[in-house]
């Protein structure tokens, strides 16, 4: 046996404080002598610490596997002293690294190059572009960050090509596919953020409701909620780690594939918006069925809203733990509520989501109340870092309602992208001048439409960055 290797392995364990110093009493007779000439322990330990921590946290099973090639007996020693404890402690961490282990063994000198990547939520490439996160926190930025709702979508020919392989919700539930389309706009445009490809209706699906994406009709519930008795059909409580694990895996994979190019945004639909879909059975011009619940069944409406809130909170926390760096809550149907209904059936749950999520994880959070100008003064007290604005409010008015201590996001009319490239750039630059560059994230006032020319989105992004 080459005791230098065993000694080095024990040093690995000792560095992490997980195993004891090597004990010569445990050694075989033939190995009574440690190479104590391998004695510059302080230097060896410092070098090892710098090497390991300079590239990530080591999963010792990988080291053990490589050592096994020519040093099987030494592997047994390594396993005995360090492998199990280290593997148990660090197997859930991510490592993207090349570790050079230099082992002096008599007349041999071996250098093992170990390159491994592990899936998990905690170790990622450093951010190369953090303008979005700095703007969210109110810090100075060199240029206004910009991203676009539905930026991974049908306006991109590469998305349409990917879409031929899967139906919509299969794409959402396949991490590799969701990652692929999430990255498409990042590969094409100089955007400052990515947003994971998914859909807000995965939460009702997790509650046991069947949702189909029908061409021409959009999302369709096969059995919407009709009366409060239908709440018994909901499968509660929801274990998001089981029901929505595919979303977490997609986020984690995408975060690694991004390699720090831009931050990754996670999201969920807000309780009222999801409730309205679940009762209407799909889109609606009036939301009359779901609003009828608010008037006819207020107690049961609150019960449903709380069920949704509980799932959304766990869902958003899981997204952050998987790698999401910012969260957006879509209150897409705010416009159907007046001030009184919003204050009773939307605002308390939006505030609760922010408070409960922030108690567990710490990332910037944005709320987007489409059409909810009447609610901006209330929402600025809900604790969100960012409030999204649609295109129907003047930048000055939106900024005034939100206040100086909250970042605003938005709000160009998506239809402006049908104009010439020159006009798009002009509108983008004017928008920045009206919002100002401090505490501002540029976006559209709603999602990009499927028939937009991708080159026109490029003009919008250029206009923002040139402003």
N, C-alpha and C positions, 0 to 999 in steps of 0.2 A: 504493500500500500504506500501511496505517496502522501505522507502526512501533511505536506504543505497544502495539498488541496483540501484536506479535511479542516486544517487550520483556517484556510481562507473562507471555507464555507461557514465555519463557526463565527468568523469575523462578520460575515454577512448577517447572521442572526443577531450578533451582539450590537451591530450598528442600529438595528431597529429596537433593541432592548427587549427582544422576545425570547432569547435563549441564554443559557448561562455560559460562562467561560468553559472552554474545553477541559475535560477532566481526564487526566492521563490514566486514572485508575480504571476507566472504562475501555481502555484500548487493548487490543490483542497483544500477546507477548511480543510478537514480531514488530510491533509498532510502539514499543515502550518509549522510544525517544521521539519527542516532537522536534521539529526543526526549529529550535528556539533561536537559531541564527536568523530565522525569518522574524527578526526581533524589533525592527523599527515599527512597532505596533502603532504608535501615534500617527506616523506618516501614512502607513498603510490604511488606517481607519479614515483619516482625513481624505485621502485620495478616493477611497471607496464611497464615502459620503458624497463628495463632490460629483463623482461619476453617476451614482445612482440618482441623486436628487436633481442633478442637472438635466436628466432626460426623463424622469418620471419615477413612479413607484414600481419596484420590482416584484413580479410574481415569481417566487422561487421555483415553482414547478418547471418553468421554462429553463432556468439555469440548471436545474437537476437533469432535465431531458438532454441538454447539450453535454453536460459532464458525463452522462451515461455512455456516450459513444465510445470512449476509450478508458473510462474509469468507473466501471460498474461497482466495484467494491467500495470505492470512495463515495459513490452515489448513496450506498446504504448508510454510510456515516452521515452524509448530508441530510438524508431523509430523516434519520434518527434525531439529529440535532436541530434542524431548522425548517425543513420543507413543510411539514404539516402545519406548524404554527403560522408561518408566513403565508401559506396558501389560504388558510382559513381567514386570515386577517385582511388580505389584500386582493383576493380573487375578484372582488366586485369593482376594483378600480380599473381605469383604462391606462394603457401604456402605449405610446407610440415612440419607439426608442431603438437605438442601437447601443448595446452594452458590450464593451470590450473587457473580457475577464482574462487577465494575465496570470497564468499559473506556472510558477517555477517548480519543477519536479526533477531534482537531480540533474541529469544531463539533458532533460527535455525542457522546452519552453513552449507552451501552448497558448495561442490566442484564439478565443472563441468569439465569433461575431454573432450576437443574438438579436434578431429583429422580430418583434411580436407586436400585434395590435389586439387589444381586448375591448369588447363592447361593454359599456357601462356609462354612468352619468357624470363622472367626476373629473376626469383629466382630458383636456382638449387643447388644441393649438391656441396660442395667444391670439387675441384679436388684432388683426392688421388694420381694421377700419372700425372704430368704435364711435363714430360721429353720432349715430342714432342714440346710443346709450348716454352719451354726454349731453346731447340736446334734451333727452328725457329728464336728465337730472338738473337741467338749467345751466350747464357748463358751456364755456365758449367753444365754438366749432369753427374750423377753417372755411367750411362751406355748408350750406343747409343740406341735411340728409334727406333723402327721398326714397320712398318705396311706394308700391301701388297695390291696393286691394284687388285680389284675384289676379295678381301678376303671373301666377302659374295657371294659365287658362287657355281657352279655345282660340284666342286671337293668335297664338303661336303655332306655326305649322308643326314644330317638333312635338308640341303637346298633342295636337290632333293625331299625329303618327303614333304616339304612345297610347293614346286613348283607344286605338283600334285593337289593342291587345287585351283590354279589360273593360268590363262595365264600370260605371262610375264608382260605386261603393266598394267593388273589389279592388280598384286602384287605391282607394282610401285605406283599405284593410291590408294591403300588401306593402310592407315597409320599403322594399327595394323600389317598387313602382312610385310610391309617394315621394321618396327621396329623389328619384330621377327627375320627376316633373318639378319638384321644388327648386332644383338646381338649374333648370333650363333658363329662366329669366336672368339668373345670376351669371350664367355663362355668356349670355347674349348682351346684357346691358350693364352699365356701371352703376347699378343700384347700391344703396347703402344698407339694405336689410333683406333678408329672406323671410318668408312666412310659410310654415309647413303646409303642404297640400293636404287638405282634409275638408270636412264639412261640419257645420254647427249641429246637424241632425244626427251625428253619431251618439249624442247623449240620449235622445229618445230611443234610439236603437238599443243602447245599453240598458234601458228600462224595459226592454222586451217588445217594443213596438216595431212593426215592419215598415220600412220606408224604402220606396223604389224611386229611382230617377228615370222618369219617362221622357223620352224625346218629345219636345214640343210642349210638354206639360210641367216639366220640372219635378221637384220632389213631391211624392204622393204617398200618403199614409193609407195602407190597405184597410185599417180599422181605426179611424180616429176616435177620440174621446167624445162621447155624445152627452152623457149625463154623469153626475158625480159618482154613480155606482161603478162607472168604468175605471175609476181610479184603482179598483181592486185588481185590475188586470196588470197593473204596473209591477214589475219584478223588483221589489225593494227589500232590503238595502242593496245598493249596487257596489260590488267589489270592482273598482276601476282597474286594479292591477290585472284582473282577469278579463273583464269585458272590453277594456280600452287599451290593453297592452300593445296592440299593433300600432297605436298612435305614439306611444312612448318609444317603441323600437324605431319607428320612422324618424322621430325627432333625434334620437341618439345617433342613428346612422347618418342622418343629414348633417348634424353638427360636426361629426368627424369628417365627412366628405367636403364640407365647406372649408376646412383647414384654416379657419380664422378669417376668411376673406371678408365676411360681413356677419353681423349678429343674426340669430335665428329667433323668430317670433312664434310663440304659441298662441292659441286662442280658444274661445268657446262662445257659444251663443248665450245671451242673457236669459234669465228665467221667463220674463214675460214674452219675449220673442219665441222661445221654444214652446211655451204653453200655447201660444196662438197657432203655431203650426200643428201641434198635436190635436187641437180641437177643430181647426178649419180643415185639416186633412191635406193641406198644401198651401199654395199661395192664395191670397184673397185681396180684392180691392177695398174691402170695407172692414174686415176682421169682425164682422157682426156676430158670428157664432161665439168666438172667444170673448168678445166684449160682453156678450149676453151673460156669460158665466160670471163676470165681475159684478154685475148688477144682481143677477138671480141667485148666484151661489157664492157669495163673498167668502164664507168660511172655507168651503171646499177649494175655492181658488187659491186662498192662502196656503192651504195644505199642499196643493200641487206645486205652487211656487217654492215652498220650502223643500219639497222632495227634489226638485230640480236644482235648487241652490246647493243642497248637500252634495249632489253628484258633481256639480260644476266645481265646487271648491276642491274636492279630491282630485278631480280631473286636471285642474290647472296646477295644483301642487305637483302632481305626477309629471306634468310636462316640464316644469322647471327642473325637477330632479333628473329628468332624462336629458336635459341640455338646453331647454328654451331659455333665452336671455331677456325676453320681454314678453308680456302677455297683453292681449287685447280681448275685451269683452264686447261682443256685438249686440247692442240693443237696436236691432235693425227695424223693429216695428214700434219704436218710440212715437213716431208721428201719428199713430192711431189713438194715442192716449192724450187726453187733455191734462192740464196741470193737476187737477184733483185725483184723477185715476192714476197718473204717474206717481204722485206722492204716496199713494196707498199701496199700489200693486207692483211698482217697478223700483222706485228709489230705495226702499228698505233692503231689498234683496241685493241690489247692486252694491250698496254700502257694506252689507254683510259679507259679500264675496271678497271685497277688497280687504276687509279687516281680518277675516279668517285665513285668507291666502297669505297675507303679509305677516301674520303671526307665525307662519311656518317657513316661508321662503322670502327672499329679499331680491326682487327684480322690479324694474319699472313696470307699471300697469297702466293701460289705456282703456277708456270706455268710449264707445262710439254710439251716441244716441241719435240715429238717423232721423231727421225731421223734428228733433226734440229741442228746438230753440228755447221753448218755455221752461225747460228743465235745467238749463245750464247753470243758473245761480245755485240751484240745489246741488247739482252734481259736483260743483267745485268744493263742496263740504264733505264729499264722500271719500276723500283720501286718495284718489287716483292721481298719478303723476302727469298724465296726459289726457286730454279730452279731444276726441275727434269731432270735426265739424263737417257737415255736408255742404253742398254748393249753393244752398238757398239762403245763406246768411253772409252778410258782408264781413270781410276779415276784421275790420275795425270793431264791428258790433260783437263778433264772437270773442275777440280778444278782451273787450271790455267786460263782457259777461263772465268770462272765465277767470279773469284777474291776472296779475303779473307773476304770481307764484306757481302757476301751472302751465305746462307746455301744451301748445295747441297743435293739432295735426289736421291737414286737409289743404284746400278744399275745392280744387278746380273741378268745374263741371266736366264729367266724363265725355260729354258730347263735344267739348272743345277739341278733343283729339281727332275729330273729323275735319278740322280746318287744315290750312296749309302748315307746313313745318315752320314757316316764318311766324305765322300768327300764333301757333302753339308756344313757340319760344317767348313771344311777346307777352302772352297771357301768363305764362309761368313766371317770368321776371317781374311783372306787375304784382302778381300774388305775393312774391317774396318781399317786395318793397312795402306792401301794405301790412303784411303780418310782422315784418321785421325778422332779423336773423337770430335773435335771442329767444330761446324757448320755443322753437318752431321746428316741426317736421313736415316736410312737403308730402302731399299725397293727393289723390283725387277725392272728390266729395262722396264717392261710392265706388263700387268695383268697375274695372275696365270692361267694356262691352266686347262680345266675341268677334265682331266684324271690324274692329279697329286695326289699322295697318301698324304692324310692329315698328316700322320706321318712325311713325308719328309718336309712339311712346318714347323712342330714343330722343326725339326732338324735345319732348317735355322734360326728360331727365337732364339733357344738356342745358336747357333754359334755366332750370333750377340751379344747377351747379355753376352756371356762368353769372348768376344774379349777384 
